[in-house]
């Protein structure tokens, strides 16, 4: 079976996801996940059952913008868009501006 390659980023990378978790975002705020099996990486959307212990939470750009209350500014580069949203969310957390419902207690 061949691994599917996307032409553009569809959710946070594992490294970006780790940064968001370290910032204090609740894993259950994610709308996607990374999962590895038999050496292959998969990306999926979260269903009603949520994440399992093996899943790595991931966030779509739309979800990051929703969490950070970020307006669509017409990002020219999708990878930079993810990093920009993560930086904005980090700033919102630092200054106490992010809605607490998205953060771990």
C-alpha positions as CSV (number, residue, x, y, z in Angstrom):
1,X,0.0,0.0,0.0
2,X,1.3,3.4,-0.9
3,X,1.3,6.3,1.5
4,X,-1.0,9.2,0.4
5,X,0.9,12.4,-0.1
6,X,-1.0,15.7,0.2
7,X,0.0,18.8,-1.8
8,X,-0.6,21.1,1.2
9,X,-0.6,20.8,4.9
10,X,-4.1,19.7,6.2
11,X,-3.3,19.8,10.0
12,X,-0.6,20.6,12.4
13,X,2.6,18.5,12.2
14,X,3.5,16.3,15.1
15,X,6.0,19.0,16.2
16,X,3.4,21.8,16.0
17,X,0.9,19.6,17.9
18,X,3.5,19.0,20.6
19,X,4.1,22.8,20.9
20,X,0.3,23.4,21.3
21,X,0.1,20.7,24.0
22,X,3.1,22.2,25.8
23,X,1.3,25.6,25.7
24,X,-1.5,24.0,27.6
25,X,-4.2,23.3,24.9
26,X,-6.5,20.5,25.8
27,X,-6.0,17.5,23.4
28,X,-9.8,17.2,23.0
29,X,-9.9,20.6,21.3
30,X,-8.2,19.0,18.3
31,X,-10.2,18.1,15.2
32,X,-7.7,15.7,13.6
33,X,-5.1,13.2,14.8
34,X,-1.9,11.6,13.7
35,X,-1.5,7.8,14.0
36,X,1.3,5.5,13.1
37,X,1.0,1.8,12.3
38,X,3.5,-0.6,10.8
39,X,5.8,2.3,9.8
40,X,3.1,4.3,8.0
41,X,1.7,7.6,9.2
42,X,-2.0,8.3,9.0
43,X,-4.0,11.5,9.5
44,X,-7.7,11.4,10.3
45,X,-10.5,13.5,11.6
46,X,-11.8,12.9,15.1
47,X,-15.1,11.2,15.3
48,X,-17.6,11.2,18.2
49,X,-15.4,8.7,20.2
50,X,-12.5,11.2,20.4
51,X,-8.8,10.3,20.7
52,X,-7.3,7.1,21.9
53,X,-4.0,6.9,23.8
54,X,-2.1,6.1,20.6
55,X,-3.4,9.1,18.7
56,X,-1.5,12.4,18.6
57,X,-3.9,15.3,18.5
58,X,-3.7,17.6,15.5
59,X,-5.5,20.8,14.6
60,X,-6.7,22.0,11.2
61,X,-6.0,25.6,10.3
62,X,-9.7,26.4,10.6
63,X,-9.8,25.0,14.2
64,X,-6.6,27.0,15.1
65,X,-8.2,30.1,13.8
66,X,-11.4,29.4,15.8
67,X,-9.5,28.7,19.0
68,X,-7.3,31.8,18.6
69,X,-10.2,34.0,17.4
70,X,-8.1,34.7,14.4
71,X,-9.6,36.4,11.3
72,X,-8.8,34.9,7.9
73,X,-6.1,37.2,6.6
74,X,-5.5,35.3,3.3
75,X,-2.3,33.5,4.3
76,X,0.0,33.3,1.3
77,X,1.9,30.2,2.6
78,X,0.0,27.5,4.4
79,X,3.0,26.3,6.5
80,X,3.6,29.8,7.7
81,X,-0.2,30.1,8.4
82,X,0.0,27.3,10.9
83,X,3.1,28.7,12.6
84,X,1.5,32.2,12.6
85,X,-1.7,30.9,14.2
86,X,0.3,28.9,16.8
87,X,2.4,32.1,17.6
88,X,-0.8,34.1,18.0
89,X,-2.4,31.4,20.3
90,X,0.9,31.4,22.4
91,X,0.6,35.2,22.7
92,X,-3.0,35.0,23.7
93,X,-2.1,32.4,26.4
94,X,0.8,34.5,27.6
95,X,-1.4,37.6,28.1
96,X,-4.4,35.7,29.4
97,X,-6.5,36.4,26.4
98,X,-7.3,32.8,25.2
99,X,-10.7,31.4,26.3
100,X,-9.9,29.2,29.3
101,X,-12.2,26.4,27.9
102,X,-9.5,25.5,25.5
103,X,-6.8,25.2,28.2
104,X,-5.9,22.4,30.6
105,X,-6.8,23.3,34.2
